[in-house]
Amino acid sequence: MEYTISKSGRKIYAQEFKSKILKELDSGKTHHEVSSKYNIPVRYLYDWKHSLLKHSKEPAAPVASTVPLSEYNKMVDKIKKLERALGQKTMDCQILQEAVDIASKKKWI
């Protein structure tokens, strides 16, 4: 039997039956087609699908892979080294610009 009746009179569908229905939905049939075939309210199908996605062990969307800590630390060190080099080059440019300004004022260039 696909379902049992609770004390309150509600139909309680077996998990195997729900899985079977959801597989049919995944095969390309519409919610309305499956609903008509099994005489189940369409709302139940949406609820079951939502519940399955909510309680699924696997994530719905792919999760980005993680980077090993050693590789992360290498990249952090490399970023710090590049920032220092950029700072040094910025200072060099400022010093050279000041030298050009001084030379221009004294008409050396």
Biopython code that builds the backbone (N, CA, C, O; Angstrom):
import numpy as np
from Bio.PDB.StructureBuilder import StructureBuilder

atoms = [
    (1, "MET", "N", (0.846, -1.179, 0.000)),
    (1, "MET", "CA", (0.000, 0.000, 0.000)),
    (1, "MET", "C", (0.891, 1.242, 0.000)),
    (1, "MET", "O", (1.938, 1.266, 0.647)),
    (2, "GLU", "N", (0.476, 2.248, -0.715)),
    (2, "GLU", "CA", (1.256, 3.461, -0.880)),
    (2, "GLU", "C", (1.207, 4.369, 0.337)),
    (2, "GLU", "O", (2.127, 5.153, 0.570)),
    (3, "TYR", "N", (0.156, 4.267, 1.097)),
    (3, "TYR", "CA", (0.004, 5.171, 2.233)),
    (3, "TYR", "C", (-0.755, 4.493, 3.356)),
    (3, "TYR", "O", (-1.412, 3.468, 3.170)),
    (4, "THR", "N", (-0.643, 5.101, 4.530)),
    (4, "THR", "CA", (-1.441, 4.688, 5.689)),
    (4, "THR", "C", (-2.232, 5.904, 6.150)),
    (4, "THR", "O", (-1.893, 7.045, 5.835)),
    (5, "ILE", "N", (-3.271, 5.641, 6.885)),
    (5, "ILE", "CA", (-4.114, 6.724, 7.397)),
    (5, "ILE", "C", (-3.755, 6.955, 8.865)),
    (5, "ILE", "O", (-3.750, 6.022, 9.668)),
    (6, "SER", "N", (-3.454, 8.211, 9.204)),
    (6, "SER", "CA", (-3.126, 8.543, 10.590)),
    (6, "SER", "C", (-4.408, 8.672, 11.409)),
    (6, "SER", "O", (-5.510, 8.624, 10.861)),
    (7, "LYS", "N", (-4.259, 8.834, 12.713)),
    (7, "LYS", "CA", (-5.424, 8.992, 13.594)),
    (7, "LYS", "C", (-6.240, 10.223, 13.234)),
    (7, "LYS", "O", (-7.459, 10.244, 13.407)),
    (8, "SER", "N", (-5.568, 11.239, 12.735)),
    (8, "SER", "CA", (-6.268, 12.471, 12.363)),
    (8, "SER", "C", (-6.926, 12.367, 10.989)),
    (8, "SER", "O", (-7.627, 13.286, 10.566)),
    (9, "GLY", "N", (-6.703, 11.249, 10.291)),
    (9, "GLY", "CA", (-7.335, 11.046, 8.994)),
    (9, "GLY", "C", (-6.470, 11.431, 7.814)),
    (9, "GLY", "O", (-6.913, 11.340, 6.669)),
    (10, "ARG", "N", (-5.243, 11.860, 8.068)),
    (10, "ARG", "CA", (-4.344, 12.245, 6.984)),
    (10, "ARG", "C", (-3.661, 11.027, 6.380)),
    (10, "ARG", "O", (-3.392, 10.041, 7.066)),
    (11, "LYS", "N", (-3.387, 11.115, 5.085)),
    (11, "LYS", "CA", (-2.648, 10.049, 4.404)),
    (11, "LYS", "C", (-1.159, 10.250, 4.672)),
    (11, "LYS", "O", (-0.635, 11.354, 4.528)),
    (12, "ILE", "N", (-0.492, 9.176, 5.062)),
    (12, "ILE", "CA", (0.950, 9.212, 5.269)),
    (12, "ILE", "C", (1.564, 8.278, 4.238)),
    (12, "ILE", "O", (1.380, 7.061, 4.288)),
    (13, "TYR", "N", (2.304, 8.878, 3.295)),
    (13, "TYR", "CA", (2.891, 8.116, 2.205)),
    (13, "TYR", "C", (4.241, 7.535, 2.634)),
    (13, "TYR", "O", (5.004, 8.162, 3.369)),
    (14, "ALA", "N", (4.510, 6.325, 2.154)),
    (14, "ALA", "CA", (5.782, 5.652, 2.462)),
    (14, "ALA", "C", (6.928, 6.361, 1.753)),
    (14, "ALA", "O", (6.750, 6.916, 0.669)),
    (15, "GLN", "N", (8.096, 6.340, 2.370)),
    (15, "GLN", "CA", (9.273, 7.006, 1.811)),
    (15, "GLN", "C", (9.665, 6.393, 0.465)),
    (15, "GLN", "O", (10.096, 7.109, -0.439)),
    (16, "GLU", "N", (9.519, 5.078, 0.329)),
    (16, "GLU", "CA", (9.844, 4.424, -0.939)),
    (16, "GLU", "C", (8.944, 4.938, -2.061)),
    (16, "GLU", "O", (9.391, 5.147, -3.189)),
    (17, "PHE", "N", (7.672, 5.136, -1.731)),
    (17, "PHE", "CA", (6.721, 5.652, -2.714)),
    (17, "PHE", "C", (7.097, 7.080, -3.118)),
    (17, "PHE", "O", (7.064, 7.430, -4.298)),
    (18, "LYS", "N", (7.451, 7.892, -2.133)),
    (18, "LYS", "CA", (7.859, 9.274, -2.429)),
    (18, "LYS", "C", (9.095, 9.283, -3.330)),
    (18, "LYS", "O", (9.178, 10.072, -4.271)),
    (19, "SER", "N", (10.046, 8.407, -3.037)),
    (19, "SER", "CA", (11.258, 8.327, -3.849)),
    (19, "SER", "C", (10.928, 7.932, -5.282)),
    (19, "SER", "O", (11.496, 8.472, -6.232)),
    (20, "LYS", "N", (10.008, 6.989, -5.430)),
    (20, "LYS", "CA", (9.581, 6.541, -6.754)),
    (20, "LYS", "C", (8.962, 7.712, -7.533)),
    (20, "LYS", "O", (9.263, 7.918, -8.709)),
    (21, "ILE", "N", (8.112, 8.458, -6.869)),
    (21, "ILE", "CA", (7.447, 9.604, -7.500)),
    (21, "ILE", "C", (8.484, 10.656, -7.913)),
    (21, "ILE", "O", (8.424, 11.189, -9.021)),
    (22, "LEU", "N", (9.426, 10.948, -7.025)),
    (22, "LEU", "CA", (10.436, 11.966, -7.318)),
    (22, "LEU", "C", (11.348, 11.533, -8.462)),
    (22, "LEU", "O", (11.816, 12.375, -9.228)),
    (23, "LYS", "N", (11.607, 10.228, -8.588)),
    (23, "LYS", "CA", (12.400, 9.742, -9.719)),
    (23, "LYS", "C", (11.661, 9.968, -11.027)),
    (23, "LYS", "O", (12.269, 10.301, -12.045)),
    (24, "GLU", "N", (10.349, 9.787, -10.995)),
    (24, "GLU", "CA", (9.554, 10.051, -12.198)),
    (24, "GLU", "C", (9.629, 11.527, -12.571)),
    (24, "GLU", "O", (9.712, 11.870, -13.751)),
    (25, "LEU", "N", (9.600, 12.394, -11.570)),
    (25, "LEU", "CA", (9.711, 13.830, -11.844)),
    (25, "LEU", "C", (11.070, 14.154, -12.453)),
    (25, "LEU", "O", (11.171, 14.983, -13.358)),
    (26, "ASP", "N", (12.120, 13.492, -11.952)),
    (26, "ASP", "CA", (13.470, 13.726, -12.473)),
    (26, "ASP", "C", (13.633, 13.194, -13.899)),
    (26, "ASP", "O", (14.490, 13.659, -14.650)),
    (27, "SER", "N", (12.800, 12.214, -14.262)),
    (27, "SER", "CA", (12.916, 11.641, -15.607)),
    (27, "SER", "C", (12.318, 12.546, -16.676)),
    (27, "SER", "O", (12.419, 12.249, -17.866)),
    (28, "GLY", "N", (11.701, 13.636, -16.267)),
    (28, "GLY", "CA", (11.210, 14.597, -17.255)),
    (28, "GLY", "C", (9.708, 14.793, -17.255)),
    (28, "GLY", "O", (9.204, 15.664, -17.963)),
    (29, "LYS", "N", (8.989, 14.013, -16.486)),
    (29, "LYS", "CA", (7.543, 14.200, -16.432)),
    (29, "LYS", "C", (7.220, 15.440, -15.614)),
    (29, "LYS", "O", (7.963, 15.810, -14.705)),
    (30, "THR", "N", (6.120, 16.067, -15.941)),
    (30, "THR", "CA", (5.718, 17.269, -15.211)),
    (30, "THR", "C", (5.029, 16.887, -13.904)),
    (30, "THR", "O", (4.580, 15.755, -13.726)),
    (31, "HIS", "N", (4.958, 17.849, -13.006)),
    (31, "HIS", "CA", (4.287, 17.622, -11.726)),
    (31, "HIS", "C", (2.822, 17.257, -11.951)),
    (31, "HIS", "O", (2.278, 16.411, -11.241)),
    (32, "HIS", "N", (2.189, 17.882, -12.920)),
    (32, "HIS", "CA", (0.773, 17.625, -13.180)),
    (32, "HIS", "C", (0.547, 16.232, -13.752)),
    (32, "HIS", "O", (-0.446, 15.584, -13.418)),
    (33, "GLU", "N", (1.447, 15.762, -14.603)),
    (33, "GLU", "CA", (1.321, 14.411, -15.153)),
    (33, "GLU", "C", (1.410, 13.367, -14.046)),
    (33, "GLU", "O", (0.592, 12.450, -13.978)),
    (34, "VAL", "N", (2.405, 13.515, -13.183)),
    (34, "VAL", "CA", (2.595, 12.547, -12.092)),
    (34, "VAL", "C", (1.437, 12.635, -11.103)),
    (34, "VAL", "O", (0.959, 11.619, -10.598)),
    (35, "SER", "N", (0.997, 13.849, -10.835)),
    (35, "SER", "CA", (-0.125, 14.059, -9.914)),
    (35, "SER", "C", (-1.376, 13.346, -10.417)),
    (35, "SER", "O", (-2.070, 12.686, -9.645)),
    (36, "SER", "N", (-1.658, 13.477, -11.692)),
    (36, "SER", "CA", (-2.850, 12.833, -12.271)),
    (36, "SER", "C", (-2.712, 11.321, -12.266)),
    (36, "SER", "O", (-3.669, 10.605, -11.972)),
    (37, "LYS", "N", (-1.518, 10.834, -12.591)),
    (37, "LYS", "CA", (-1.292, 9.386, -12.677)),
    (37, "LYS", "C", (-1.532, 8.698, -11.334)),
    (37, "LYS", "O", (-2.133, 7.625, -11.287)),
    (38, "TYR", "N", (-1.064, 9.311, -10.237)),
    (38, "TYR", "CA", (-1.160, 8.687, -8.918)),
    (38, "TYR", "C", (-2.254, 9.283, -8.037)),
    (38, "TYR", "O", (-2.425, 8.869, -6.891)),
    (39, "ASN", "N", (-2.992, 10.250, -8.568)),
    (39, "ASN", "CA", (-4.073, 10.897, -7.829)),
    (39, "ASN", "C", (-3.562, 11.493, -6.502)),
    (39, "ASN", "O", (-4.106, 11.261, -5.423)),
    (40, "ILE", "N", (-2.481, 12.274, -6.658)),
    (40, "ILE", "CA", (-1.849, 12.942, -5.518)),
    (40, "ILE", "C", (-1.896, 14.442, -5.783)),
    (40, "ILE", "O", (-1.646, 14.862, -6.913)),
    (41, "PRO", "N", (-2.207, 15.260, -4.785)),
    (41, "PRO", "CA", (-2.182, 16.713, -5.005)),
    (41, "PRO", "C", (-0.793, 17.193, -5.429)),
    (41, "PRO", "O", (0.220, 16.744, -4.893)),
    (42, "VAL", "N", (-0.761, 18.107, -6.390)),
    (42, "VAL", "CA", (0.499, 18.642, -6.904)),
    (42, "VAL", "C", (1.310, 19.268, -5.771)),
    (42, "VAL", "O", (2.538, 19.193, -5.765)),
    (43, "ARG", "N", (0.631, 19.873, -4.833)),
    (43, "ARG", "CA", (1.307, 20.510, -3.692)),
    (43, "ARG", "C", (2.190, 19.515, -2.957)),
    (43, "ARG", "O", (3.280, 19.872, -2.511)),
    (44, "TYR", "N", (1.735, 18.267, -2.824)),
    (44, "TYR", "CA", (2.535, 17.247, -2.139)),
    (44, "TYR", "C", (3.848, 17.005, -2.878)),
    (44, "TYR", "O", (4.903, 16.854, -2.262)),
    (45, "LEU", "N", (3.767, 16.972, -4.208)),
    (45, "LEU", "CA", (4.971, 16.706, -4.999)),
    (45, "LEU", "C", (6.015, 17.802, -4.780)),
    (45, "LEU", "O", (7.201, 17.520, -4.606)),
    (46, "TYR", "N", (5.556, 19.051, -4.793)),
    (46, "TYR", "CA", (6.485, 20.156, -4.545)),
    (46, "TYR", "C", (7.055, 20.085, -3.122)),
    (46, "TYR", "O", (8.242, 20.327, -2.905)),
    (47, "ASP", "N", (6.196, 19.753, -2.169)),
    (47, "ASP", "CA", (6.654, 19.631, -0.771)),
    (47, "ASP", "C", (7.686, 18.516, -0.633)),
    (47, "ASP", "O", (8.705, 18.701, 0.033)),
    (48, "TRP", "N", (7.440, 17.369, -1.246)),
    (48, "TRP", "CA", (8.361, 16.244, -1.147)),
    (48, "TRP", "C", (9.700, 16.592, -1.795)),
    (48, "TRP", "O", (10.762, 16.265, -1.266)),
    (49, "LYS", "N", (9.634, 17.256, -2.939)),
    (49, "LYS", "CA", (10.862, 17.628, -3.632)),
    (49, "LYS", "C", (11.665, 18.625, -2.791)),
    (49, "LYS", "O", (12.883, 18.500, -2.663)),
    (50, "HIS", "N", (10.978, 19.604, -2.225)),
    (50, "HIS", "CA", (11.645, 20.594, -1.369)),
    (50, "HIS", "C", (12.252, 19.915, -0.144)),
    (50, "HIS", "O", (13.378, 20.219, 0.251)),
    (51, "SER", "N", (11.505, 19.003, 0.446)),
    (51, "SER", "CA", (11.988, 18.288, 1.628)),
    (51, "SER", "C", (13.218, 17.444, 1.291)),
    (51, "SER", "O", (14.163, 17.375, 2.077)),
    (52, "LEU", "N", (13.203, 16.813, 0.135)),
    (52, "LEU", "CA", (14.344, 15.995, -0.282)),
    (52, "LEU", "C", (15.582, 16.855, -0.459)),
    (52, "LEU", "O", (16.665, 16.487, -0.005)),
    (53, "LEU", "N", (15.428, 18.002, -1.118)),
    (53, "LEU", "CA", (16.569, 18.891, -1.321)),
    (53, "LEU", "C", (17.083, 19.451, 0.002)),
    (53, "LEU", "O", (18.288, 19.618, 0.192)),
    (54, "LYS", "N", (16.158, 19.738, 0.910)),
    (54, "LYS", "CA", (16.528, 20.305, 2.208)),
    (54, "LYS", "C", (17.305, 19.310, 3.054)),
    (54, "LYS", "O", (18.263, 19.679, 3.734)),
    (55, "HIS", "N", (16.893, 18.047, 3.012)),
    (55, "HIS", "CA", (17.506, 17.027, 3.864)),
    (55, "HIS", "C", (18.524, 16.167, 3.129)),
    (55, "HIS", "O", (19.015, 15.179, 3.675)),
    (56, "SER", "N", (18.839, 16.535, 1.907)),
    (56, "SER", "CA", (19.771, 15.759, 1.112)),
    (56, "SER", "C", (21.172, 15.820, 1.712)),
    (56, "SER", "O", (21.585, 16.857, 2.231)),
    (57, "LYS", "N", (21.885, 14.728, 1.641)),
    (57, "LYS", "CA", (23.257, 14.676, 2.150)),
    (57, "LYS", "C", (24.198, 15.431, 1.223)),
    (57, "LYS", "O", (25.179, 16.019, 1.678)),
    (58, "GLU", "N", (23.908, 15.418, -0.070)),
    (58, "GLU", "CA", (24.763, 16.073, -1.038)),
    (58, "GLU", "C", (24.261, 17.487, -1.278)),
    (58, "GLU", "O", (23.052, 17.718, -1.299)),
    (59, "PRO", "N", (25.167, 18.429, -1.458)),
    (59, "PRO", "CA", (24.744, 19.808, -1.716)),
    (59, "PRO", "C", (24.081, 19.934, -3.080)),
    (59, "PRO", "O", (24.424, 19.214, -4.018)),
    (60, "ALA", "N", (23.136, 20.849, -3.180)),
    (60, "ALA", "CA", (22.419, 21.053, -4.437)),
    (60, "ALA", "C", (23.330, 21.682, -5.481)),
    (60, "ALA", "O", (23.261, 21.327, -6.658)),
    (61, "ALA", "N", (24.175, 22.605, -5.064)),
    (61, "ALA", "CA", (25.100, 23.268, -5.985)),
    (61, "ALA", "C", (26.515, 22.787, -5.692)),
    (61, "ALA", "O", (26.838, 22.463, -4.550)),
    (62, "PRO", "N", (27.358, 22.740, -6.716)),
    (62, "PRO", "CA", (28.735, 22.313, -6.464)),
    (62, "PRO", "C", (29.452, 23.275, -5.526)),
    (62, "PRO", "O", (29.318, 24.494, -5.635)),
    (63, "VAL", "N", (30.203, 22.708, -4.617)),
    (63, "VAL", "CA", (30.942, 23.504, -3.642)),
    (63, "VAL", "C", (32.366, 23.689, -4.145)),
    (63, "VAL", "O", (32.979, 22.749, -4.651)),
    (64, "ALA", "N", (32.880, 24.878, -4.006)),
    (64, "ALA", "CA", (34.244, 25.144, -4.452)),
    (64, "ALA", "C", (35.223, 24.281, -3.656)),
    (64, "ALA", "O", (35.053, 24.076, -2.454)),
    (65, "SER", "N", (36.241, 23.781, -4.340)),
    (65, "SER", "CA", (37.217, 22.945, -3.649)),
    (65, "SER", "C", (38.077, 23.806, -2.727)),
    (65, "SER", "O", (38.289, 24.992, -2.978)),
    (66, "THR", "N", (38.556, 23.197, -1.680)),
    (66, "THR", "CA", (39.389, 23.926, -0.727)),
    (66, "THR", "C", (40.848, 23.807, -1.114)),
    (66, "THR", "O", (41.248, 22.881, -1.819)),
    (67, "VAL", "N", (41.631, 24.752, -0.644)),
    (67, "VAL", "CA", (43.063, 24.783, -0.933)),
    (67, "VAL", "C", (43.790, 24.321, 0.324)),
    (67, "VAL", "O", (43.416, 24.713, 1.429)),
    (68, "PRO", "N", (44.821, 23.495, 0.175)),
    (68, "PRO", "CA", (45.582, 23.073, 1.353)),
    (68, "PRO", "C", (46.189, 24.285, 2.067)),
    (68, "PRO", "O", (46.531, 25.285, 1.437)),
    (69, "LEU", "N", (46.315, 24.176, 3.375)),
    (69, "LEU", "CA", (46.821, 25.277, 4.191)),
    (69, "LEU", "C", (48.231, 25.690, 3.772)),
    (69, "LEU", "O", (48.548, 26.880, 3.765)),
    (70, "SER", "N", (49.075, 24.728, 3.426)),
    (70, "SER", "CA", (50.448, 25.060, 3.022)),
    (70, "SER", "C", (50.446, 25.921, 1.754)),
    (70, "SER", "O", (51.222, 26.869, 1.634)),
    (71, "GLU", "N", (49.566, 25.576, 0.815)),
    (71, "GLU", "CA", (49.482, 26.366, -0.421)),
    (71, "GLU", "C", (48.928, 27.760, -0.129)),
    (71, "GLU", "O", (49.394, 28.750, -0.694)),
    (72, "TYR", "N", (47.950, 27.830, 0.738)),
    (72, "TYR", "CA", (47.380, 29.127, 1.135)),
    (72, "TYR", "C", (48.469, 30.013, 1.754)),
    (72, "TYR", "O", (48.589, 31.189, 1.412)),
    (73, "ASN", "N", (49.264, 29.435, 2.669)),
    (73, "ASN", "CA", (50.334, 30.212, 3.317)),
    (73, "ASN", "C", (51.375, 30.690, 2.308)),
    (73, "ASN", "O", (51.895, 31.800, 2.425)),
    (74, "LYS", "N", (51.679, 29.848, 1.315)),
    (74, "LYS", "CA", (52.623, 30.260, 0.264)),
    (74, "LYS", "C", (52.071, 31.465, -0.494)),
    (74, "LYS", "O", (52.799, 32.416, -0.778)),
    (75, "MET", "N", (50.787, 31.418, -0.818)),
    (75, "MET", "CA", (50.177, 32.521, -1.564)),
    (75, "MET", "C", (50.135, 33.803, -0.731)),
    (75, "MET", "O", (50.339, 34.895, -1.262)),
    (76, "VAL", "N", (49.872, 33.674, 0.566)),
    (76, "VAL", "CA", (49.866, 34.849, 1.447)),
    (76, "VAL", "C", (51.261, 35.462, 1.493)),
    (76, "VAL", "O", (51.406, 36.682, 1.417)),
    (77, "ASP", "N", (52.289, 34.622, 1.618)),
    (77, "ASP", "CA", (53.676, 35.119, 1.621)),
    (77, "ASP", "C", (54.015, 35.806, 0.297)),
    (77, "ASP", "O", (54.661, 36.854, 0.280)),
    (78, "LYS", "N", (53.577, 35.213, -0.797)),
    (78, "LYS", "CA", (53.845, 35.803, -2.110)),
    (78, "LYS", "C", (53.150, 37.161, -2.240)),
    (78, "LYS", "O", (53.737, 38.103, -2.773)),
    (79, "ILE", "N", (51.924, 37.270, -1.766)),
    (79, "ILE", "CA", (51.201, 38.549, -1.810)),
    (79, "ILE", "C", (51.932, 39.600, -0.989)),
    (79, "ILE", "O", (52.088, 40.739, -1.430)),
    (80, "LYS", "N", (52.383, 39.218, 0.208)),
    (80, "LYS", "CA", (53.118, 40.174, 1.051)),
    (80, "LYS", "C", (54.401, 40.637, 0.352)),
    (80, "LYS", "O", (54.737, 41.820, 0.383)),
    (81, "LYS", "N", (55.111, 39.697, -0.277)),
    (81, "LYS", "CA", (56.346, 40.033, -0.985)),
    (81, "LYS", "C", (56.063, 40.992, -2.142)),
    (81, "LYS", "O", (56.802, 41.954, -2.351)),
    (82, "LEU", "N", (54.996, 40.729, -2.888)),
    (82, "LEU", "CA", (54.633, 41.601, -4.006)),
    (82, "LEU", "C", (54.192, 42.984, -3.525)),
    (82, "LEU", "O", (54.480, 43.989, -4.175)),
    (83, "GLU", "N", (53.496, 43.038, -2.391)),
    (83, "GLU", "CA", (53.083, 44.330, -1.843)),
    (83, "GLU", "C", (54.305, 45.151, -1.416)),
    (83, "GLU", "O", (54.349, 46.361, -1.637)),
    (84, "ARG", "N", (55.296, 44.489, -0.804)),
    (84, "ARG", "CA", (56.528, 45.189, -0.428)),
    (84, "ARG", "C", (57.246, 45.713, -1.669)),
    (84, "ARG", "O", (57.721, 46.848, -1.687)),
    (85, "ALA", "N", (57.322, 44.876, -2.706)),
    (85, "ALA", "CA", (57.996, 45.291, -3.944)),
    (85, "ALA", "C", (57.262, 46.468, -4.583)),
    (85, "ALA", "O", (57.892, 47.402, -5.078)),
    (86, "LEU", "N", (55.930, 46.419, -4.570)),
    (86, "LEU", "CA", (55.148, 47.531, -5.122)),
    (86, "LEU", "C", (55.380, 48.803, -4.318)),
    (86, "LEU", "O", (55.512, 49.883, -4.893)),
    (87, "GLY", "N", (55.429, 48.686, -3.003)),
    (87, "GLY", "CA", (55.705, 49.841, -2.146)),
    (87, "GLY", "C", (57.070, 50.436, -2.439)),
    (87, "GLY", "O", (57.219, 51.656, -2.501)),
    (88, "GLN", "N", (58.065, 49.580, -2.619)),
    (88, "GLN", "CA", (59.417, 50.049, -2.929)),
    (88, "GLN", "C", (59.451, 50.755, -4.280)),
    (88, "GLN", "O", (60.074, 51.808, -4.409)),
    (89, "LYS", "N", (58.801, 50.198, -5.270)),
    (89, "LYS", "CA", (58.775, 50.827, -6.601)),
    (89, "LYS", "C", (58.023, 52.158, -6.554)),
    (89, "LYS", "O", (58.402, 53.103, -7.245)),
    (90, "THR", "N", (56.979, 52.240, -5.762)),
    (90, "THR", "CA", (56.243, 53.496, -5.604)),
    (90, "THR", "C", (57.142, 54.564, -4.995)),
    (90, "THR", "O", (57.148, 55.712, -5.440)),
    (91, "MET", "N", (57.904, 54.175, -3.970)),
    (91, "MET", "CA", (58.835, 55.119, -3.348)),
    (91, "MET", "C", (59.912, 55.560, -4.343)),
    (91, "MET", "O", (60.266, 56.738, -4.393)),
    (92, "ASP", "N", (60.434, 54.615, -5.137)),
    (92, "ASP", "CA", (61.434, 54.953, -6.155)),
    (92, "ASP", "C", (60.876, 55.969, -7.146)),
    (92, "ASP", "O", (61.556, 56.929, -7.510)),
    (93, "CYS", "N", (59.636, 55.756, -7.582)),
    (93, "CYS", "CA", (59.005, 56.690, -8.528)),
    (93, "CYS", "C", (58.831, 58.073, -7.904)),
    (93, "CYS", "O", (59.044, 59.083, -8.574)),
    (94, "GLN", "N", (58.448, 58.126, -6.641)),
    (94, "GLN", "CA", (58.278, 59.416, -5.970)),
    (94, "GLN", "C", (59.621, 60.142, -5.848)),
    (94, "GLN", "O", (59.700, 61.349, -6.075)),
    (95, "ILE", "N", (60.664, 59.410, -5.493)),
    (95, "ILE", "CA", (61.995, 60.013, -5.367)),
    (95, "ILE", "C", (62.460, 60.548, -6.713)),
    (95, "ILE", "O", (62.974, 61.663, -6.793)),
    (96, "LEU", "N", (62.284, 59.765, -7.768)),
    (96, "LEU", "CA", (62.679, 60.202, -9.104)),
    (96, "LEU", "C", (61.863, 61.419, -9.555)),
    (96, "LEU", "O", (62.407, 62.329, -10.180)),
    (97, "GLN", "N", (60.575, 61.439, -9.245)),
    (97, "GLN", "CA", (59.743, 62.584, -9.611)),
    (97, "GLN", "C", (60.206, 63.845, -8.885)),
    (97, "GLN", "O", (60.253, 64.923, -9.477)),
    (98, "GLU", "N", (60.552, 63.709, -7.589)),
    (98, "GLU", "CA", (61.071, 64.847, -6.832)),
    (98, "GLU", "C", (62.390, 65.327, -7.424)),
    (98, "GLU", "O", (62.639, 66.530, -7.499)),
    (99, "ALA", "N", (63.237, 64.388, -7.844)),
    (99, "ALA", "CA", (64.517, 64.756, -8.460)),
    (99, "ALA", "C", (64.286, 65.509, -9.765)),
    (99, "ALA", "O", (64.974, 66.491, -10.042)),
    (100, "VAL", "N", (63.334, 65.064, -10.559)),
    (100, "VAL", "CA", (63.015, 65.750, -11.813)),
    (100, "VAL", "C", (62.483, 67.148, -11.524)),
    (100, "VAL", "O", (62.844, 68.105, -12.210)),
    (101, "ASP", "N", (61.621, 67.270, -10.506)),
    (101, "ASP", "CA", (61.076, 68.584, -10.135)),
    (101, "ASP", "C", (62.192, 69.540, -9.711)),
    (101, "ASP", "O", (62.214, 70.697, -10.131)),
    (102, "ILE", "N", (63.103, 69.065, -8.893)),
    (102, "ILE", "CA", (64.226, 69.899, -8.435)),
    (102, "ILE", "C", (65.103, 70.295, -9.621)),
    (102, "ILE", "O", (65.494, 71.455, -9.752)),
    (103, "ALA", "N", (65.410, 69.318, -10.486)),
    (103, "ALA", "CA", (66.257, 69.597, -11.651)),
    (103, "ALA", "C", (65.574, 70.594, -12.578)),
    (103, "ALA", "O", (66.237, 71.446, -13.170)),
    (104, "SER", "N", (64.257, 70.493, -12.710)),
    (104, "SER", "CA", (63.541, 71.451, -13.566)),
    (104, "SER", "C", (63.566, 72.839, -13.003)),
    (104, "SER", "O", (63.709, 73.801, -13.757)),
    (105, "LYS", "N", (63.430, 72.985, -11.687)),
    (105, "LYS", "CA", (63.462, 74.294, -11.055)),
    (105, "LYS", "C", (64.839, 74.948, -11.206)),
    (105, "LYS", "O", (64.940, 76.162, -11.383)),
    (106, "LYS", "N", (65.887, 74.139, -11.135)),
    (106, "LYS", "CA", (67.238, 74.682, -11.242)),
    (106, "LYS", "C", (67.701, 74.724, -12.683)),
    (106, "LYS", "O", (68.829, 75.115, -12.981)),
    (107, "LYS", "N", (66.813, 74.315, -13.569)),
    (107, "LYS", "CA", (67.076, 74.336, -15.022)),
    (107, "LYS", "C", (68.268, 73.465, -15.390)),
    (107, "LYS", "O", (69.057, 73.828, -16.263)),
    (108, "TRP", "N", (68.403, 72.334, -14.738)),
    (108, "TRP", "CA", (69.458, 71.403, -15.076)),
    (108, "TRP", "C", (69.026, 70.494, -16.229)),
    (108, "TRP", "O", (69.852, 69.880, -16.905)),
    (109, "ILE", "N", (67.700, 70.429, -16.433)),
    (109, "ILE", "CA", (67.212, 69.639, -17.567)),
    (109, "ILE", "C", (66.294, 70.446, -18.422)),
    (109, "ILE", "O", (65.785, 69.944, -19.424)),
]
sb = StructureBuilder()
sb.init_structure("model")
sb.init_model(0)
sb.init_chain("A")
sb.init_seg("    ")
for serial, (resi, resn, name, xyz) in enumerate(atoms, 1):
    if name == "N":
        sb.init_residue(resn, " ", resi, " ")
    sb.init_atom(name, np.array(xyz, "f"), 0.0, 1.0, " ", f" {name:<3s}", serial, name[0])
structure = sb.get_structure()
